[in-house]
């Protein structure tokens, strides 16, 4: 088998796929399929709909591969699935909801707006309550802010990739993320009595 896929030369795979090499295109999809599905699920919050959006995105990507002109293939692919999800949401006439349950471990790197350097709550009930609170808080964010939180904090995309995906400026992405993190902190503090002590901004009442 060609060693190109073993060393993951994305640019070469894209070039081969654009020339009609189906194996190269499939290699690209296999590499990114989990991220594509995760984004679809975060936007639709429905497994069947996320599956449909993922498949629709892959078909659209194959048909539109000739239009890809370099840059981040991942960002291009994620933009396609995001557009498919927004089309579905418009058809449903409802806003997306995002569950923090699948946001992975709530560590400093994944969720810097909650970073405090301390360990996570160990009690299962406390974790469940915290995740439920985070879910409610994230759902209150404007759609554009919620999107950058998912893309940057959960999926690990670089700022420039997100800017390319959303067809906006790098500074816009950074400002949206900063506003989102600040607003989440403020919203969380409104329910500070439900937060573990380490996540509270003010602890004077704790002595």
ZAMARGU-4260 file (C-alpha; in steps of 0.2 Angstrom, whole numbers, plus 5000, padded with zeros to 4 digits):
<rodrens>
0) 5000/5000/5000 | 5006/5018/4997 | 5016/5024/5012 | 5008/5042/5009 | 4994/5038/5020
5) 5005/5031/5033 | 5014/5047/5035 | 4998/5057/5033 | 5003/5069/5019 | 4986/5078/5018
10) 4991/5089/5004 | 4996/5075/4993 | 4980/5065/4998 | 4969/5080/4993 | 4978/5082/4976
15) 4976/5064/4973 | 4957/5064/4978 | 4955/5079/4966 | 4961/5069/4952 | 4948/5056/4955
20) 4957/5044/4967 | 4943/5037/4978 | 4955/5029/4990 | 4964/5045/4994 | 4947/5054/4997
25) 4941/5039/5008 | 4958/5041/5018 | 4954/5059/5021 | 4936/5055/5027 | 4942/5041/5039
30) 4954/5053/5046 | 4941/5067/5050 | 4925/5057/5052 | 4925/5057/5071 | 4927/5076/5071
35) 4914/5079/5058 | 4901/5068/5067 | 4905/5076/5084 | 4902/5094/5077 | 4886/5088/5069
40) 4880/5080/5085 | 4885/5096/5095 | 4874/5106/5084 | 4860/5095/5082 | 4860/5085/5098
45) 4852/5070/5089 | 4862/5054/5084 | 4852/5050/5069 | 4852/5068/5062 | 4870/5069/5065
50) 4873/5053/5055 | 4863/5060/5041 | 4872/5077/5041 | 4889/5068/5042 | 4884/5058/5026
55) 4877/5073/5018 | 4893/5082/5021 | 4904/5069/5014 | 4894/5068/4998 | 4894/5087/4996
60) 4913/5087/4999 | 4916/5074/4986 | 4905/5083/4974 | 4914/5100/4978 | 4931/5094/4980
65) 4937/5103/4964 | 4932/5119/4973 | 4944/5116/4987 | 4959/5128/4984 | 4971/5124/4998
70) 4972/5129/5017 | 4965/5118/5030 | 4955/5103/5023 | 4948/5100/5040 | 4941/5117/5042
75) 4933/5116/5024 | 4925/5099/5028 | 4919/5105/5045 | 4911/5121/5037 | 4902/5109/5025
80) 4894/5099/5039 | 4890/5115/5049 | 4881/5122/5034 | 4871/5105/5033 | 4867/5106/5051
85) 4861/5124/5050 | 4850/5119/5035 | 4842/5105/5046 | 4840/5117/5060 | 4831/5129/5049
90) 4820/5116/5043 | 4816/5111/5061 | 4813/5129/5066 | 4822/5126/5082 | 4839/5132/5090
95) 4853/5119/5093 | 4857/5113/5110 | 4874/5107/5116 | 4877/5094/5130 | 4892/5096/5140
100) 4891/5078/5144 | 4902/5074/5129 | 4914/5088/5130 | 4927/5076/5138 | 4936/5078/5154
105) 4934/5095/5161 | 4952/5100/5162 | 4961/5116/5160 | 4966/5113/5142 | 4949/5108/5136
110) 4939/5121/5146 | 4950/5135/5150 | 4936/5146/5156 | 4935/5134/5171 | 4953/5133/5174
115) 4958/5134/5192 | 4973/5121/5193 | 4963/5110/5205 | 4957/5093/5204 | 4939/5089/5197
120) 4925/5085/5210 | 4926/5067/5214 | 4909/5064/5219 | 4898/5057/5205 | 4883/5067/5210
125) 4893/5083/5211 | 4900/5080/5193 | 4883/5077/5186 | 4876/5093/5194 | 4891/5103/5187
130) 4889/5096/5170 | 4870/5100/5170 | 4874/5117/5175 | 4887/5119/5162 | 4875/5112/5149
135) 4862/5125/5154 | 4875/5139/5154 | 4882/5135/5137 | 4865/5134/5129 | 4862/5152/5135
140) 4876/5158/5124 | 4873/5166/5107 | 4874/5154/5093 | 4891/5161/5086 | 4899/5161/5103
145) 4893/5143/5107 | 4901/5138/5090 | 4918/5144/5094 | 4918/5137/5111 | 4914/5120/5103
150) 4927/5122/5089 | 4941/5128/5100 | 4939/5122/5117 | 4931/5105/5113 | 4938/5100/5096
155) 4954/5109/5097 | 4954/5118/5081 | 4967/5132/5079 | 4960/5150/5079 | 4964/5152/5060
160) 4956/5136/5056 | 4940/5142/5064 | 4941/5158/5055 | 4943/5149/5039 | 4928/5138/5043
165) 4917/5152/5048 | 4923/5163/5034 | 4927/5177/5046 | 4942/5186/5053 | 4955/5179/5065
170) 4951/5194/5077 | 4933/5190/5077 | 4935/5172/5082 | 4946/5178/5096 | 4934/5191/5102
175) 4919/5179/5101 | 4928/5166/5111 | 4934/5179/5124 | 4916/5185/5126 | 4909/5167/5127
180) 4921/5163/5141 | 4918/5179/5151 | 4899/5176/5149 | 4900/5158/5154 | 4909/5164/5170
185) 4896/5177/5174 | 4882/5165/5171 | 4890/5152/5182 | 4892/5164/5196 | 4874/5168/5195
190) 4872/5150/5201 | 4887/5150/5212 | 4879/5141/5226 | 4878/5126/5214 | 4896/5126/5210
195) 4910/5117/5219 | 4920/5129/5229 | 4935/5129/5218 | 4925/5136/5203 | 4918/5151/5213
200) 4926/5168/5209 | 4922/5175/5226 | 4924/5165/5242 | 4924/5177/5256 | 4908/5169/5263
205) 4918/5153/5265 | 4930/5162/5277
</rodrens>
